[in-house]
Amino acid sequence: MRRLYRNKAKGYQGQKGAELVELALILPLFLLLLIGIIEFGRAYNVYENVIHATREGVRAAVADCLTGGNCAPGSASTLSDTEVRNKIRAHLQAINIDVSNPNSDIVISKPKVTVTGFLDGGGNSYNADIQSYHVQVNYAYNFLFLGPIIKLVVPNSGVGSNGLILSATVEMRDERSPV
């Protein structure tokens, strides 16, 4: 009986350290998955904040009479494109999002929309040729996916320098438009 016990103990000698080898194989994959989940969450957070900042910039452009601007009906926004860009960047800087990236671009357009008229129930046209001013802002933010992590490991690395473009487009009707 004693001999069986010894043979059984000798059978386990070949598996010493197997857990350590398994951990060494699985740990990098687990960490890669964990970092990927964290980076996806960070990208989604930045995307939502870019949309919010763009919306705040457009809102400031279309309702600048709240800040003492010209509120005459039918006039376009008096905020300059630079002021709208500064409002968007200030909003992003307040929540610690880097806006110094040269690949990020803010495009502002102020199209004049002409409504040709509506038909009432009798087929008669009314409110013909009313012009409405709109402000549209397209902000393409360059998100550096894994950029800060790679820069910690290899400071002069060019990996991750292109980034992922997070684009937000917001359009609102100017508050002073007659429509």
C-alpha positions as CSV (number, residue, x, y, z in Angstrom):
1,M,0.0,0.0,0.0
2,R,2.8,2.3,0.8
3,R,4.3,1.8,-2.6
4,L,1.1,3.0,-4.4
5,Y,1.2,6.2,-2.4
6,R,4.8,6.9,-3.5
7,N,4.0,6.3,-7.2
8,K,1.0,8.5,-7.0
9,A,3.2,11.3,-5.6
10,K,5.8,10.8,-8.3
11,G,3.1,11.2,-10.9
12,Y,2.5,14.8,-9.9
13,Q,6.1,15.8,-10.1
14,G,5.9,16.5,-13.9
15,Q,3.2,19.2,-13.4
16,K,5.1,21.5,-11.1
17,G,5.0,25.0,-12.4
18,A,2.2,24.3,-14.9
19,E,0.0,27.0,-13.4
20,L,2.8,29.5,-13.8
21,V,3.2,28.7,-17.5
22,E,-0.6,29.0,-18.0
23,L,-0.6,32.3,-16.3
24,A,2.3,33.5,-18.4
25,L,0.4,32.6,-21.6
26,I,-3.0,34.0,-20.5
27,L,-2.0,37.2,-18.7
28,P,-0.9,39.2,-21.7
29,L,-4.2,38.3,-23.5
30,F,-6.2,39.3,-20.5
31,L,-4.4,42.6,-20.1
32,L,-4.8,43.3,-23.8
33,L,-8.5,42.7,-23.5
34,L,-8.7,44.9,-20.4
35,I,-6.8,47.8,-21.9
36,G,-9.0,47.5,-25.1
37,I,-12.2,47.8,-23.0
38,I,-10.8,50.8,-21.1
39,E,-9.7,52.5,-24.3
40,F,-13.0,52.0,-26.0
41,G,-14.7,53.5,-22.9
42,R,-12.3,56.5,-23.1
43,A,-13.0,56.9,-26.9
44,Y,-16.7,56.9,-26.3
45,N,-16.4,59.4,-23.5
46,V,-14.3,61.8,-25.6
47,Y,-16.8,61.3,-28.5
48,E,-19.8,62.3,-26.3
49,N,-17.8,65.3,-25.0
50,V,-16.9,66.4,-28.5
51,I,-20.6,66.3,-29.5
52,H,-21.5,68.3,-26.4
53,A,-18.8,70.9,-27.0
54,T,-19.8,71.3,-30.6
55,R,-23.4,71.7,-29.6
56,E,-22.4,74.4,-27.1
57,G,-20.4,76.3,-29.7
58,V,-23.4,76.2,-32.2
59,R,-25.8,77.3,-29.4
60,A,-23.5,80.2,-28.6
61,A,-23.4,81.2,-32.3
62,V,-27.2,81.1,-32.9
63,A,-28.2,82.7,-29.6
64,D,-25.5,85.3,-29.1
65,C,-28.2,87.9,-28.3
66,L,-28.1,86.3,-24.8
67,T,-24.5,87.6,-24.5
68,G,-25.3,91.1,-25.7
69,G,-25.1,90.4,-29.5
70,N,-27.2,91.9,-32.3
71,C,-30.7,90.4,-32.1
72,A,-32.3,92.1,-35.1
73,P,-34.6,89.7,-37.0
74,G,-33.2,88.4,-40.3
75,S,-29.5,89.1,-39.4
76,A,-26.9,86.4,-39.3
77,S,-24.9,85.4,-36.2
78,T,-22.5,88.1,-35.0
79,L,-20.1,85.7,-33.4
80,S,-17.0,85.2,-35.5
81,D,-15.8,81.8,-36.5
82,T,-12.8,82.3,-34.2
83,E,-15.1,83.0,-31.3
84,V,-17.1,79.9,-31.9
85,R,-13.9,77.8,-32.2
86,N,-12.6,79.3,-29.0
87,K,-15.9,78.4,-27.2
88,I,-15.6,74.8,-28.4
89,R,-12.0,74.5,-27.4
90,A,-12.6,76.1,-24.0
91,H,-15.4,73.7,-23.3
92,L,-13.1,70.7,-24.1
93,Q,-10.2,72.1,-22.2
94,A,-12.4,72.5,-19.1
95,I,-12.9,68.7,-19.1
96,N,-9.2,68.0,-19.8
97,I,-9.4,67.0,-23.4
98,D,-6.4,67.9,-25.4
99,V,-7.3,70.4,-28.2
100,S,-3.8,71.2,-29.3
101,N,-3.7,68.3,-31.9
102,P,-3.0,69.8,-35.3
103,N,-5.1,67.1,-37.1
104,S,-8.3,68.2,-35.3
105,D,-10.4,70.5,-37.5
106,I,-13.4,72.7,-36.8
107,V,-15.4,73.8,-39.9
108,I,-18.1,76.4,-39.5
109,S,-20.6,77.3,-42.2
110,K,-23.6,79.6,-42.0
111,P,-26.0,78.6,-44.9
112,K,-29.0,80.8,-45.7
113,V,-32.0,78.5,-46.2
114,T,-34.9,79.8,-48.3
115,V,-38.3,78.3,-47.7
116,T,-40.4,78.7,-50.8
117,G,-43.8,78.5,-49.1
118,F,-46.3,76.3,-47.5
119,L,-49.7,75.2,-48.7
120,D,-52.8,75.5,-46.5
121,G,-55.7,73.1,-46.6
122,G,-57.2,74.8,-49.6
123,G,-54.0,74.6,-51.7
124,N,-53.2,78.3,-51.2
125,S,-49.5,79.3,-50.7
126,Y,-48.5,81.4,-47.6
127,N,-45.2,82.4,-46.0
128,A,-43.5,82.3,-49.4
129,D,-39.8,83.0,-49.7
130,I,-38.9,83.2,-46.0
131,Q,-35.2,83.2,-45.4
132,S,-33.7,81.4,-42.4
133,Y,-30.1,81.5,-41.2
134,H,-28.5,78.4,-39.9
135,V,-25.2,77.7,-38.2
136,Q,-23.5,74.3,-38.9
137,V,-20.3,73.2,-37.2
138,N,-18.4,70.1,-38.1
139,Y,-15.7,69.1,-35.6
140,A,-13.3,66.3,-36.5
141,Y,-11.3,65.4,-33.4
142,N,-8.3,63.2,-33.7
143,F,-8.4,60.6,-30.8
144,L,-5.1,59.0,-30.1
145,F,-6.0,55.4,-29.4
146,L,-3.5,53.8,-27.0
147,G,-1.3,56.9,-27.7
148,P,-0.5,57.8,-24.1
149,I,0.2,54.2,-23.1
150,I,2.6,53.7,-26.0
151,K,4.3,57.0,-25.3
152,L,5.0,55.8,-21.7
153,V,6.7,52.7,-23.0
154,V,8.5,54.2,-26.0
155,P,8.7,58.0,-25.7
156,N,9.7,58.8,-29.3
157,S,7.4,56.2,-31.0
158,G,5.3,57.2,-34.0
159,V,2.9,54.3,-33.3
160,G,-0.6,55.6,-32.6
161,S,0.2,59.1,-33.8
162,N,-2.4,59.1,-36.6
163,G,-5.3,58.3,-34.3
164,L,-9.0,57.8,-34.8
165,I,-11.2,60.6,-36.2
166,L,-14.2,61.3,-34.0
167,S,-16.5,63.6,-36.0
168,A,-19.5,65.6,-34.7
169,T,-21.8,67.7,-36.9
170,V,-24.4,70.0,-35.4
171,E,-26.7,72.4,-37.2
172,M,-29.2,74.8,-35.5
173,R,-31.4,77.6,-36.8
174,D,-30.3,81.1,-35.9
175,E,-32.6,82.5,-33.2
176,R,-33.0,85.8,-35.0
177,S,-34.3,84.2,-38.2
178,P,-37.9,85.2,-39.0
179,V,-39.0,81.5,-39.4
